[in-house]
Amino acid sequence: MPKSTTPTTIAIDLKKYRIRIHKSTIHLLGDPKYIQLLVKPESSQMAIRAIEKETRGDQNFKVDSMRMKSDNSYELYSQTLIQKLCTIVEGLEPNFTYRLNGEILSTQKAALFSLKTISRIDPSEFDNE
């Protein structure tokens, strides 16, 4: 049976503790009421998982439909998550924004990103996203 995956990216702004998720990614996750951000240091992975109810933990975010009406991305802020990523991935510079490549796992209502794909975004390129 073929894998049901779609490529996607997210941007992580270390200076503002911001995670930018393309709105199309949220739609591909099934327009959930909440999303959960997960980091698995031992496999160098980060995931965004669609959930219908808020769960315990500080990395759950309500998907606010009003914020879905702005530009091309959905923005979340999490100092805890950014600090955790900085301890896992060596060499990240605090005043820059980075991109992670991943894929939508539609059958699991999740997006999975390898921390090994992290790359710094040129500021002029970021303005065009």
N, C-alpha and C positions, 0 to 999 in steps of 0.2 A: 504494500500500500504506500503511495507517495506521501512524502512529508507535506503538511499543509502549513507552509511558512511564507512570509512576506518580509523583505528587507525593510528596516527602519533605522532611524538615528535619533539620538537625544543630545542636547547640549547641556553642559554643566558649567555654570558660572561660579568659580571659586570665590571671587571677590564679594558677590552678593548672596552667596549660598542659595543660588537659584538653579532649578532644573527645568529646562524647556522641553516639553514633549509636543511633537507635531499633533495637531488636532486630528489628522487622519489616523494616527496611531490610536488615539482614544476611540475613534469610530470603529477601527478594526478590532478593538477589544470588546466591542459590543455596547458602547456607550454606557458604561457601568455607573452606578450611583457613587461608588468609591473606588479608589485605586490604592494599592499597597506597594510600597517600594521596599525591595528586599536586596540584601547584599550577602553573598556567600564567599567569604575571603579564601577558603580552601580551594575553590575552583576558579577564583578570579572572575566571578560573574555578578551581575546586577540584574534584577528583574522588576518589571512593573506587572502587577497582577490585578485583574479586574475582580472586585468583590461587591456583593450587593448589600452587605451590612458592615457597619463599622466594627472592627475587631480590636482587641487589646494591642497596645503598642503605639509608639509615637510616629510611625511611618505610614499612617493611613490618612488619606486625603479625600474629602468630599469633592466630587466633580461638580463644580458650580456651573450651571447652564449659562448664567450671565457671562462668566469668564470665557466660555466657549465661543462667544460672539465676536471677540476681538481677534486681530490679525491671524497669523498662521499657526501659532503655538499656544499651548496651555502651560502656564508657569506655576511652579510650586516652589516653596522655600523651605529648606531644611538644613539648619546648621549641623545637626547631629549626623545626617547622612553624608554631607560634604566632608566633615571632619573624619568620618570613618573611611571614606574613599581615599583621603589624603594619607591615612596610615597604611592602607593596603597597597596603593600605587605609588611607587617611589618617583621622586623628581617632579611632582606637580608644582607649578608655580602659582602662588595665591592670587595674583592679579589677572589671571588669564581665564579664558573659557575653553573648554575641551568638548570634543565630540566623541560619542561612543556609537559604534555600529552594532546592530543587532538584528533580530528577526522576530516577527509576530508568530507565536505558536497559537493559531486560531482555535484549535481543539481544546487548548488549556486556558484560553482567555488570558494570555500572558505575552509579554515581550521580554526576550532574553538578550542581554548584552554582555559581551566578553570585555572585561577590563583591559585585556591585552590589545584591544583595538583603539584605545584612547589616543587621541591626537589633538594637539593644540589648534585652535581656530584662529586664523588671521583676523584681526578686528574688522577690517574692511569686508571680509567675507561674511562675518557674523551679522553685520548690519543689513545684509541682503536676505537673510533667512526669514 
